[in-house]
Amino acid sequence: MPLVSRLRRWIALIAGLVGGLVIVQPGFGDFSLGYVFVLASCLFSSGSRICAKKLSSTDSPLVCSAYVAMLQTPFSLIFASFVWTTPSLVQIGAFAVIGMMVAAAQYLTVESFRSAEIGAIESFNYIRLIWASLIGYFAFAEVSGLNTWIGAGIIVGATTFIARREARARSAAAISGRPS
């Protein structure tokens, strides 16, 4: 399945990015090295997702997820070796839960790549900002500011637009008998 880019989808993706920028407010506060790490993470994550999309056409989601685990572990061990401390039993349990959630997320991401175009799927990643705000509030008593909710509204609007547009395109394709 070729990676098809449509103008309306690109506009919605850019709107989602603008929503994220409204939340982060770059330039209106103290600059932190964390911003650099987040941008680098986005770059590497994008590359990983493109590779997963390509592999999903030839390998099962389980195999793709196994590749990630096998390749990620040695690289993580290199960086962890500089700051390693033996984890407690509670931490080992937390790591196990995190590992299961990450494995499930990776599997489901690859499965979604097999079923739809990457541009349609990736727009839903902006919803993570909303989840982060809710988790921040309930788990850490962090209150999100007005800009967070304005940005979240933009993100939800952009994501809803793409989801509705894709659903209409699939319906029209099914009615006309052509592939979506």
N, C-alpha and C positions, 0 to 999 in steps of 0.2 A: 504494500500500500504506500504510494508516494506521499511525501510530506507536503500537503497542499496548504498554501497560505491564501486566505481570503481577506480582502480589505476590511470588512466589518469585524472579523475576528481579531485582526491586528489592532483595530481601533479599540475594541473592548479590552484586549490585553494591555494596551498602553494606558487605558483608563484605570485598570487594576493597578498598574505600576504607579500612576499618579496618586491613587488612593493610598498605596503604601508609603509614598513620599509625604503625603499629608500627615500620616501617622508618625513617621520618623522625624520629619521636619529637619532635613539636613541643613546645616548652616545657622540654625536658630538654637544654639546651645553649645555645650562643651563638646569638642571633637574628642572622640575616644578611639583607641586602637580597635575596639570592638567593631566599629563600622568597617574598618579595613578587613577584618576577619569575616564579617558577614558578606561583604562583596566578593571576597575570594571564595567563600563557601558557595555562593550563588553560581559563580563561574564553574567551579568543579562539579557542582550538583547538576548544572545544565549539561555539561559534557557527559556525565554519568547517565543522565536520562536519554540523551540522544543515542548513546551506545546501547542502552537497554532497549530502546525502540527498535534499533537495527537488529539486535539479537533476538528480539521477540518474534521476528518473522521466521527464524530457523530453529530456535530452541524454546523449550517449555518455560513457563514462569519459574518453576522449581529449579531448573538448571541455571537460569539466569541469576536467581537469588543465591544459589550455591556459588556461582562465580564471584559474586560480590563479597560474600562471606570469606571465601578462600583468599581473595586478593586484598581485602580490607584488613584482615587480621595482621599479616606481617607488617604492613605500613603503620598500623596503629601501635603495634608493639615497639617499633623504632622510636616513635615520639613518646610513648608511655615510659620507656626505659629511663628517660632522664628525670622523671618525677615519681617513679614507682614507690608506692607504699602498699603493704599487704592489706587488702580489704578485710573488713569485719564480716561476720556472717550476714548481718543485716544488709550490708553493701553488696555482698555476693547475691543475695536474694533480689535486691533492687536491680542489679545488673542483669540477672536472669530474666526478670520481667521486661526490662528495657530491650534486651536481645530478642525476646519473643515478639514484642510489639514492632520492632524494626524489621524483623524477618517477615512478619505478616504484612507490614506496609510495603516492603519491597516486592513481595509476591503479588500483592493486589495491584501495585503500580504497573508491574510488567504485564499482568493480565489485562489491565485497562489499555495499555499500549497496543495489545494485540487486537483490541476491539474498536479503537477509535483513533482519530488523528491526534498527534501529540499537542497541537495548538489548542484543541478543544479541552483536552485533559488538563494541561498545565494551567489553564486559567483558574481552575479550582484550587490551586495551591495558595492563592491569595487569601482563601478562607482561613488559613493557618494564623493569620494576624488576629482574626476575631477570636479564635480558640486561645491564642496566647494571652489576649486581654482577659478573657473569662477565667482561664487558669490562674493568671496573675492575681486576679481579684479574689477568687475563692481559696487558692492555696497559699498566697503570700500577702493578702490584704493590700495589694497594689491597686490603686484606683486609676483608671484610664481617664485621660483628659478629653476635652471636647474634640480636639483634632483626631484623636483615635477613633471616636465614633463617627465623625464625618468621613474620615478615610475608609472606615469599615463600610459605611453606607455606599460609598463609591464602588468599593470592591464587590459588595453584594450585588449592586446594580449591574456591574460589568459581567459578573459571573452568571447572573440570571439571564442577561441578554444573550450570552453565548449559548447557554443551555437551551433556552427557548428556540433560538435560531437553529441549533443543531437538530432539535426535535422536529421542527418544521421541515427542515431539509430532508430528514429521514422519512417523514410522512409523505412528502411530495415524491421522493424517489420510489417509495413502496407503491404509491398509486400509479405512477407512470411506468413502473417496471424496470427502471434503470437503477444501477448500483448507487448508494449514497456516498 
